[in-house]
Amino acid sequence: MRTSVAFGVVLSLCAFGVVGAAQAAHAETVAHIDRIEQLTPTRSAVFVDSPSMGREVQVQVLYPASAAGTRPTFYLLDGVSAGSESEYTESTWTQNTDIEAFFADKDVNVVLPVGGTGSFYTDWRSDDPNLGVNKWESFLTRELPPLIDEAFDGNGTNAVGGVSMGALGAGNLITRNPDLYTGLASYSGCLDTTQLYSQDFVRATVASKGGDATNMWGSAGDPDWLSHNPSNNVEALRGKTIYSSASTGLPGAHNTALTLDGVTAIIRGGPLEALVNSCTQSFESKLEGLGIAGVFAYRDSGTHSWPYYQDALHDSWPTLQTALGR
């Protein structure tokens, strides 16, 4: 009897060891929140262990000052610098706009990824020597949403938006994952990369941060470029709530400072916004041709710069409210 009992104990211990090892291996392949650091009464930094990215990824979450019950979530992507101006301590949205104050009285979570410089928030087909591993679509669509809903009382309703580089990223996320999002907000983004000049614009954006877009979607003419062109996949937007804004590139109300930064904003931001305007009109025409509704906000003046993105964010709120059920 003692021998049988002892043998059973050994088997049980071995089984426990196998189960424990399996659980540990499973934990390493499932995304989880490592820690949350509250930064202000309405903003927290969330550090997520991401198997797809193979590293810890920070996102910051805005939430209402007084909250009760569950709420929808707006995932808002950054521009090309993606927080590098602050050494990646925060999103450029919180550094350069009033977004935290703007959303403090609104019953919605806002998720702001920190990082992703030059990545277009997509899954790259190859690791880049300079930009490293980028599996943003996997992270943002599969790993992150359930973690946010659990930690910040999300109700499962999501919209996605972005500025400039992030706008194209957002357009791809919703057209490639339409069941996840109810709406799209594009702020000064090019959502039609059909034209060669727009693909060159994407390549130049990645190159400006030392990356090679061939590692992202392949060489020119590769099918991956079409599968990551929102204008080529607009049927996925049918029934969604859409907001898209663009200016002409001409100096506007925020371009009055006669400083080096002010002149640079005009010289560089003017042509960029003019290109965005052309892309946005092309995207609108594609939607109209298929009978898909959207709100398109064109401004007679304004450059590719943050004061105008802030204006567009404010302007988009009524549309976002519809998308988020608020």
C-alpha positions in Angstrom: 0.0 0.0 0.0 2.8 2.4 0.9 4.5 1.7 -2.4 1.3 2.4 -4.3 0.7 5.7 -2.4 4.3 6.8 -3.0 4.1 6.0 -6.7 0.8 7.9 -6.9 2.4 10.9 -5.2 5.3 10.8 -7.7 2.9 10.7 -10.6 0.9 13.6 -9.2 4.1 15.7 -8.7 5.2 14.9 -12.2 1.8 15.8 -13.6 1.8 19.1 -11.6 5.2 19.9 -13.0 4.0 19.2 -16.6 0.9 21.4 -16.0 2.9 24.1 -14.4 5.4 24.2 -17.3 2.5 24.2 -19.8 0.8 27.1 -17.9 4.1 29.0 -17.9 4.6 28.4 -21.6 1.0 29.6 -22.3 1.5 32.8 -20.2 4.5 33.6 -22.4 2.4 33.4 -25.6 -0.6 35.4 -24.3 -0.5 39.2 -24.1 -1.0 40.6 -20.6 -0.7 43.8 -18.8 2.6 44.0 -16.9 1.7 47.2 -14.9 -0.4 50.3 -15.0 0.9 53.7 -13.8 -1.6 56.4 -13.2 -0.1 59.7 -14.5 -3.0 62.1 -13.9 -6.6 61.7 -12.6 -7.6 61.0 -16.3 -4.6 59.3 -17.8 -2.7 56.1 -17.2 0.3 54.5 -18.8 -0.3 50.8 -19.5 2.6 48.5 -20.2 1.7 45.3 -22.1 3.9 42.3 -22.7 3.2 41.5 -26.4 4.0 38.1 -27.8 3.5 39.4 -31.4 5.9 42.3 -30.9 8.3 40.3 -28.8 8.6 43.1 -26.3 6.8 45.4 -23.8 4.6 48.0 -25.5 3.3 51.1 -23.8 -0.1 52.6 -24.5 -1.6 55.5 -22.6 -5.3 55.5 -21.8 -7.5 58.6 -21.3 -10.7 58.1 -19.3 -13.4 60.4 -17.9 -12.8 62.2 -14.6 -16.1 60.7 -13.2 -16.9 57.3 -14.6 -19.5 54.8 -13.8 -20.3 51.6 -15.7 -18.8 50.6 -19.0 -17.9 52.7 -22.0 -16.7 52.5 -25.6 -13.1 52.9 -26.7 -11.5 55.1 -29.3 -8.1 53.8 -30.5 -6.2 56.9 -31.8 -2.9 56.4 -33.7 0.0 58.9 -33.8 1.9 60.5 -36.7 5.3 59.4 -38.0 7.3 60.5 -34.9 5.0 58.4 -32.6 6.1 60.0 -29.4 9.8 60.3 -30.2 9.7 64.1 -29.3 9.2 63.1 -25.6 11.6 60.2 -25.7 8.6 57.9 -25.9 7.2 58.9 -22.6 3.9 59.8 -24.1 2.0 60.1 -27.4 2.5 63.2 -29.5 -1.3 63.7 -29.2 -1.0 64.4 -25.4 2.2 66.4 -25.9 1.0 68.7 -28.7 -2.8 68.9 -28.2 -5.5 69.4 -25.5 -6.8 65.9 -26.0 -6.7 64.9 -22.4 -8.7 68.0 -21.3 -11.0 67.6 -24.3 -12.0 64.0 -23.4 -12.1 64.5 -19.6 -15.8 65.0 -19.5 -16.7 62.4 -22.2 -17.8 58.9 -21.3 -15.3 57.1 -23.5 -11.8 55.6 -23.2 -9.1 56.8 -25.6 -6.2 54.5 -26.3 -3.0 56.1 -27.5 -0.1 53.8 -28.5 3.4 55.2 -27.6 5.9 54.2 -30.3 5.6 52.8 -33.8 7.8 55.4 -35.5 7.5 55.1 -39.2 5.6 51.8 -38.9 2.2 52.7 -40.3 0.8 50.6 -37.4 0.8 47.5 -39.6 2.3 44.0 -39.6 5.6 44.1 -41.4 6.5 41.1 -43.5 10.1 41.3 -42.4 12.0 42.8 -39.5 13.7 46.1 -40.4 17.4 46.7 -39.5 16.5 50.1 -38.1 12.8 50.0 -37.1 13.0 46.4 -35.7 9.9 44.2 -35.2 6.6 45.8 -36.2 3.4 43.6 -35.7 1.1 46.5 -34.8 -2.0 45.1 -36.5 -1.7 41.9 -34.5 -1.1 43.9 -31.3 -3.8 46.5 -31.8 -6.6 44.2 -33.1 -6.0 40.9 -31.2 -3.9 41.4 -28.1 -4.8 44.8 -26.8 -8.7 45.2 -27.0 -9.6 42.5 -24.4 -7.0 43.8 -22.0 -8.3 47.4 -22.3 -11.9 46.3 -21.9 -11.1 44.4 -18.7 -8.8 47.0 -17.1 -10.8 50.1 -18.1 -14.4 48.9 -18.2 -14.7 48.8 -22.0 -18.0 47.7 -23.4 -16.7 46.1 -26.6 -17.7 49.0 -28.9 -14.6 50.4 -30.6 -13.7 53.1 -33.2 -10.3 53.8 -34.6 -8.6 56.9 -35.9 -5.2 58.4 -36.6 -3.3 61.4 -37.8 -1.1 61.5 -41.0 0.8 58.2 -40.9 -1.6 56.9 -38.3 -4.6 57.8 -40.4 -3.5 55.3 -43.1 -2.8 52.9 -40.3 -6.3 53.3 -38.9 -7.9 53.0 -42.4 -6.1 49.7 -42.8 -7.1 48.4 -39.4 -10.8 49.0 -39.9 -10.9 47.7 -43.5 -8.9 44.6 -42.6 -10.8 44.0 -39.3 -14.3 45.4 -39.9 -15.9 43.4 -37.2 -13.8 45.1 -34.5 -14.6 48.7 -35.2 -17.8 50.8 -35.7 -16.1 53.9 -37.1 -13.1 55.6 -38.6 -11.6 59.1 -38.1 -8.8 60.2 -40.4 -7.0 63.5 -39.7 -4.9 64.7 -42.6 -4.3 61.2 -43.8 -3.8 59.7 -47.3 -6.3 56.8 -47.5 -5.9 56.2 -51.2 -2.4 54.9 -52.2 -3.5 53.9 -55.7 -1.4 56.5 -57.3 2.3 56.1 -57.6 3.0 59.4 -55.9 1.0 58.3 -52.9 3.0 55.1 -52.6 6.2 57.2 -52.9 4.9 59.3 -50.1 4.5 56.2 -47.9 8.0 55.0 -48.8 9.4 58.5 -48.1 7.7 58.6 -44.7 9.2 55.3 -43.7 12.6 56.3 -45.0 12.5 59.5 -43.0 12.9 57.3 -39.9 15.5 55.1 -41.4 13.2 52.2 -42.4 12.7 50.5 -45.7 9.0 50.1 -46.8 10.0 47.0 -48.9 10.2 45.2 -45.5 6.7 46.4 -44.8 4.6 45.6 -47.9 7.1 44.5 -50.5 8.4 46.1 -53.7 6.3 48.3 -56.0 3.4 46.3 -57.4 3.4 43.7 -54.6 -0.2 42.6 -53.8 0.4 43.6 -50.2 0.2 47.3 -51.3 -3.3 46.7 -52.6 -4.4 44.7 -49.5 -3.2 47.7 -47.4 -4.9 50.4 -49.4 -8.2 51.4 -47.7 -9.5 52.9 -51.0 -9.2 49.4 -52.5 -11.1 47.8 -49.6 -13.9 50.3 -49.1 -16.7 47.7 -49.1 -15.5 46.9 -45.6 -16.6 50.5 -44.6 -20.2 50.0 -45.6 -22.4 50.8 -42.6 -19.5 52.3 -40.7 -19.3 55.9 -39.4 -16.6 57.8 -41.2 -15.0 61.2 -40.6 -12.1 62.5 -42.8 -10.5 65.9 -42.7 -7.9 67.8 -44.9 -6.8 71.3 -45.5 -5.4 73.0 -48.7 -1.9 73.5 -47.4 -2.2 77.2 -47.6 -1.1 79.1 -44.5 -4.0 79.5 -42.1 -4.9 80.9 -38.7 -2.2 78.9 -36.9 0.6 79.9 -39.3 1.1 83.5 -38.1 4.3 83.0 -36.0 7.3 84.5 -37.8 9.7 82.0 -36.3 11.9 79.2 -37.7 9.3 76.6 -36.6 6.5 78.7 -38.1 8.2 79.1 -41.5 9.1 75.4 -41.5 5.5 74.5 -40.8 4.6 76.4 -44.0 7.4 75.2 -46.2 7.1 71.5 -45.2 3.6 71.3 -44.0 2.0 73.1 -46.9 2.9 70.6 -49.7 2.2 67.6 -47.5 -1.3 68.8 -46.7 -1.9 69.6 -50.4 -1.1 65.9 -51.2 -3.3 64.8 -48.4 -6.1 66.9 -49.7 -5.8 65.2 -53.1 -5.8 61.7 -51.5 -8.8 62.6 -49.4 -10.8 63.8 -52.4 -9.9 60.6 -54.2 -11.0 58.5 -51.2 -14.3 60.4 -51.0 -15.0 59.8 -54.7 -14.5 56.1 -54.3 -16.9 56.0 -51.4 -19.5 58.1 -53.2 -19.2 55.9 -56.3 -20.3 52.9 -54.1 -22.9 54.7 -52.1 -21.0 54.7 -48.9 -21.6 57.7 -46.7 -19.0 59.7 -44.8 -18.4 63.1 -43.3 -15.6 64.9 -45.2 -14.3 68.2 -43.7 -12.2 70.3 -46.1 -10.7 73.6 -44.9 -9.7 76.5 -47.2 -6.4 76.9 -45.3 -4.2 75.0 -43.0 -0.9 73.1 -43.1 0.2 69.6 -42.1 0.7 70.4 -38.4 -0.7 69.8 -34.9 -2.8 72.9 -34.3 -4.9 71.9 -37.3 -5.1 68.3 -36.2 -6.4 69.5 -32.8 -9.1 71.5 -34.6 -10.1 68.5 -36.6 -10.3 66.3 -33.5 -12.7 68.7 -31.9 -14.7 68.9 -35.1 -14.9 65.2 -35.4 -16.5 64.6 -32.0 -20.2 64.6 -33.1 -19.3 62.0 -35.7 -17.3 59.9 -33.2 -20.2 60.1 -30.8 -22.4 58.4 -33.4 -19.7 55.7 -34.0 -19.3 55.0 -30.3 -23.0 55.0 -29.4 -22.7 58.1 -27.4 
